[in-house]
Amino acid sequence: LAWTGAPADVFYYEVQLSKDPAFTTTPGRAFTSVFHLLVHGGTTTPVNSWATPALEPRSFYYWRVRPRVQGDGTPVAWSSTFTFETP
């Protein structure tokens, strides 16, 4: 997964990936896993990207990204949700 349009002074990003387009993590309501991780976009190849783990074949996945706010700042809105299908 790769993203563009980030400000030059942003290095850390939160990335979510799931088969659930709502990214539900509430116990009792979640029906599938949600990968949620922190990525230093300046150390990835290519820049601002993340290589997913092995995924289920013939499945639709959804992902989104947002700049990581440091300290007690207000979280930034998530990007639009993107989708792809595994072969």
N, C-alpha and C positions, 0 to 999 in steps of 0.2 A: 504494500500500500504506500502511496506517496502523495504528498500534498504540497501546494505552492501558495504564493501570496502572503507569506508570513512576514511580519516586520523584521528588520535586520537584527534587532536587539532581543528577539525571542529565541530561546534555545530549547526549552523543555516544552513537551506537548503531552497531553493526555490523549490516549487512543482507546476507543472501544470497538470491539468486533463481536458479532453474535449472529445467530440464526433468527433472533427475535428483533424485529425492526423497532420495537419500543425499548430495547435494552433493559428489560425488567430484571431487577435484582432483589425484589422484596420476597423474603421467605414465604412460601405458600402460594405465591403468584407467579414466580419465575418458572418457566418450562424448559429452559435451555441455558447453557453457560453463557456468561458475558466476560470476554477477556477485557480487562481494564488495566492499562499499564502506563507508565511514565517513560517517555522516550526523549533522549537528548538528540535532537534533530541534527546538530552539528557534527555528531560522531558517526552517523549512519552513512551507508553507501547504497544508493545515492543520498545526498543530504535530504533531510526531512522525509524519512521513509521508515517502514517497519516490515520485516519479513515475517509473515505469519507462521505459526506452527503447522504441522500437517493437518489438513482439514478433511471433513467427510466428502467423498465424491458425490457428484450430481446433487449438490445442495446450494441453496441461495444463502448468501451471507450479507450482512449489513455492517457498515462501519462509519465512524465519524471521528473527528479530531477537534481539539481546541488548545489554544495556548495555555500553559500552566501558570496560574497566578501564584506568586511567591508570598509567603507570610499569611496574613489574615485578610488579604484582599478578596473582593467579590469575584467569584468564578466568571469567566467569560462564557458567552453562549457557545454551544456546540456548533460545528459546521453543519451544513446540510448532510443528510444521510445518503451515503453511496451504497451501491449494491453490486454484487457480482455472483456468478454461478461457477462452481468448481466443475472441472471436466469429469 
